[in-house]
């Protein structure tokens, strides 16, 4: 897919993986709408990167906010790329706690909403906008890259809400690709392992050592820039479609 003169929406674009993706796309000449709930960080990133970047503070589950992001991206070029990074986990909680208490249902629903519901909401609205694009020689009008997690494939104990939300995102990939194929829109998802975001780097050394013990090679956390590079590869390679792609150094999460 040709990147020149295109624009993108990056949800969660002010966070670790999202900001790395924004920077990478801007470096490729893509105009980017940074769509994130954190207004301060969103505005600061856009100001730093210049006029080809628009700051869109907002919520991925709010249709009006999503439309604002779509409009902003279209003002920067042909909206042809959507990267859904917005999401996040919650404190570890088992389905039934050690004291016999059941998992909080509101927490489960909220985790699903900010991950799976938000990803689908942005995808459905942005894909409708991209369907009006002029197709390229392959009939392609755009590409959506969603963000799952290794947890969505092999979640640990205490991760049931987050694992279910990320599994839902990974489970959407193929049916979304099939749904959007007549419009010339590809869909892939990335399933990162332990990535060196600001949040993960601030975790306890005990937790970091535990997670890194299962990384095969290279024996370190992934760099956010490596996630962004994979986004570029998916965008550029028009024959990648309907795939969930792991980026984890061969990692397999421990059960606990």
C-alpha positions in Angstrom: 0.0 0.0 0.0 1.3 3.5 -0.9 1.9 5.6 2.2 2.5 9.0 0.4 -0.3 11.5 0.9 -2.2 9.2 3.3 -3.3 10.0 6.8 -3.8 7.8 9.9 -5.7 7.7 13.1 -3.8 6.2 16.1 -5.9 5.5 19.1 -4.1 5.5 22.4 -1.7 7.6 20.4 -0.2 9.4 23.4 0.8 6.2 25.2 3.9 4.0 24.9 3.1 1.9 21.8 0.8 4.5 20.4 3.3 7.4 20.6 6.0 5.3 19.1 3.6 4.5 16.2 2.7 8.1 15.8 6.4 9.1 15.6 7.2 6.4 13.1 4.3 7.2 10.8 5.1 10.9 10.9 8.6 10.0 9.9 7.2 8.2 6.8 5.3 11.3 5.8 1.9 10.3 7.1 -0.4 12.9 8.6 -1.6 11.5 12.0 -4.6 12.2 14.2 -3.5 11.3 17.7 -6.7 10.1 19.5 -6.3 9.6 23.2 -8.1 10.2 26.5 -5.1 12.0 28.0 -5.5 15.5 26.7 -2.3 16.9 28.1 -0.1 14.2 26.6 -2.0 14.2 23.3 -1.7 17.9 22.9 2.0 17.9 23.9 2.8 15.2 21.3 1.1 17.0 18.5 2.8 20.3 19.4 6.2 18.5 19.4 5.7 16.8 16.0 4.2 19.7 14.1 1.5 20.6 11.6 1.0 17.2 10.1 -0.2 15.9 13.5 -3.6 16.7 15.1 -4.4 16.3 18.8 -7.8 14.7 19.4 -8.5 14.1 23.1 -11.4 11.8 23.4 -13.0 8.4 24.1 -12.9 5.5 21.6 -16.4 4.4 22.7 -17.9 7.8 22.0 -19.1 8.1 18.4 -18.8 11.9 18.3 -15.2 11.8 19.5 -14.4 9.1 16.9 -16.0 11.2 14.1 -13.9 14.2 15.3 -10.8 12.0 14.9 -11.9 10.9 11.4 -12.5 14.5 10.3 -9.1 15.6 11.6 -7.3 12.7 9.8 -9.1 13.5 6.6 -8.0 17.1 6.8 -4.4 15.9 6.8 -4.6 13.6 3.8 -6.5 10.5 2.6 -7.5 8.5 5.7 -6.1 5.1 4.8 -4.6 3.8 8.0 -6.2 3.1 11.4 -4.0 1.8 14.3 -6.1 0.9 17.3 -3.8 0.9 20.4 -6.2 2.3 23.0 -7.0 -0.1 25.8 -5.4 -1.3 29.0 -5.7 -3.7 31.8 -6.8 -3.6 35.4 -5.5 -4.8 38.7 -5.1 -8.6 38.8 -8.3 -10.4 40.0 -9.3 -14.0 39.8 -12.7 -15.2 38.8 -13.2 -16.2 42.5 -10.8 -14.7 44.9 -8.9 -16.5 47.7 -11.5 -15.3 50.1 -14.4 -16.6 48.0 -15.4 -13.3 46.5 -16.5 -13.3 42.9 -14.8 -11.1 40.3 -16.3 -7.6 40.1 -18.6 -7.5 37.1 -18.2 -3.7 36.5 -14.5 -4.1 36.2 -14.9 -6.9 33.7 -17.3 -4.8 31.5 -15.2 -1.7 31.7 -12.1 -3.6 30.6 -14.0 -5.1 27.7 -15.3 -1.6 26.8 -12.0 0.2 26.6 -10.4 -2.6 24.7 -12.7 -4.6 22.5 -15.7 -2.3 22.3 -13.5 0.7 21.6 -11.5 -1.1 19.0 -14.6 -2.2 17.1 -16.3 1.2 17.4 -13.3 3.0 15.8 -12.9 0.3 13.2 -16.6 0.4 12.1 -16.7 4.2 11.8 -13.3 4.6 10.2 -13.9 1.8 7.7 -17.1 3.4 6.6 -15.1 6.6 5.9 -12.3 4.8 4.1 -14.8 3.0 1.9 -15.2 6.3 -0.1 -11.4 6.3 -0.9 -10.3 5.8 -4.5 -8.9 2.3 -4.7 -5.3 1.5 -5.7 -4.3 -1.0 -8.4 -5.3 -3.9 -6.0 -8.6 -2.3 -5.2 -7.3 -1.4 -1.8 -8.8 1.6 0.1 -7.2 1.2 3.6 -5.9 -0.9 6.3 -6.7 -1.4 10.0 -4.2 -2.6 12.5 -5.6 -3.6 15.9 -3.7 -4.4 19.1 -4.3 -7.6 21.0 -1.8 -9.1 23.4 -0.1 -12.3 24.2 -2.5 -12.3 27.2 -5.3 -12.8 24.6 -3.7 -16.1 23.6 -2.4 -17.4 26.9 -3.6 -15.2 29.7 -2.2 -15.7 33.2 -4.2 -16.4 36.4 -5.7 -13.1 37.6 -5.9 -11.7 34.0 -9.3 -13.0 33.0 -10.8 -9.6 32.2 -7.8 -8.3 30.2 -7.3 -11.7 28.5 -10.9 -11.9 27.5 -10.8 -8.3 26.1 -7.7 -8.9 24.1 -8.9 -12.3 22.9 -12.0 -10.6 21.6 -9.8 -8.2 19.6 -7.8 -11.1 18.1 -11.0 -13.0 17.5 -12.4 -10.1 15.4 -9.5 -10.1 13.0 -10.6 -12.6 10.4 -14.3 -11.8 10.4 -13.4 -8.1 10.1 -11.1 -8.8 7.2 -13.9 -10.9 5.5 -16.5 -8.2 6.2 -14.4 -5.4 4.8 -12.8 -7.2 1.9 -15.5 -6.1 -0.6 -14.5 -2.5 0.4 -10.8 -3.1 -0.2 -9.9 -2.7 3.5 -7.4 -5.1 5.1 -7.4 -5.9 8.8 -4.6 -7.4 10.9 -3.8 -7.4 14.6 -0.6 -7.4 16.6 -0.2 -9.5 19.7 2.7 -8.0 21.7 4.4 -9.7 24.5 6.3 -7.8 27.2 7.0 -4.4 25.7 9.2 -1.7 27.3 6.6 0.9 27.7 6.8 3.5 30.5 4.2 1.5 32.4 6.1 -1.8 32.1 9.4 -0.2 32.9 8.0 1.1 36.1 6.8 -2.3 37.3 8.6 -4.1 40.1 11.8 -5.8 39.3 10.3 -9.1 40.5 7.5 -8.9 38.0 9.9 -7.9 35.2 12.2 -10.8 36.0 9.3 -13.2 36.0 8.1 -12.1 32.6 11.5 -11.9 31.0 12.4 -15.4 32.2 10.1 -16.8 29.4 11.5 -14.7 26.5 13.5 -16.9 24.2 15.6 -14.3 22.3 16.5 -11.5 22.4 16.3 -11.7 26.2 14.8 -8.3 26.9 11.6 -6.4 26.6 10.4 -5.4 23.2 11.0 -1.8 22.1 8.0 0.3 21.3 9.8 1.2 18.0 9.7 -2.4 17.1 5.9 -2.5 17.4 5.8 0.6 15.2 8.0 -1.0 12.6 5.6 -4.0 12.5 2.7 -1.6 11.9 4.6 -0.2 8.9 5.2 -3.6 7.5 1.5 -4.5 7.8 0.6 -1.2 6.1 3.1 -1.6 3.2 2.5 -5.3 2.5 -0.8 -5.6 0.8 -0.9 -9.4 1.0 -1.1 -9.4 4.8 -4.7 -9.7 5.8 -6.7 -11.5 8.4 -3.6 -12.3 10.5 -2.8 -12.0 14.2 0.9 -11.4 14.4 2.9 -12.1 17.6 5.8 -9.8 18.5 7.3 -11.3 21.7 10.8 -12.7 21.2 9.3 -16.2 21.4 7.8 -15.5 24.8 5.2 -17.7 26.5 3.5 -16.3 29.5 3.8 -18.3 32.8 0.5 -19.6 34.2 0.7 -17.4 37.3 
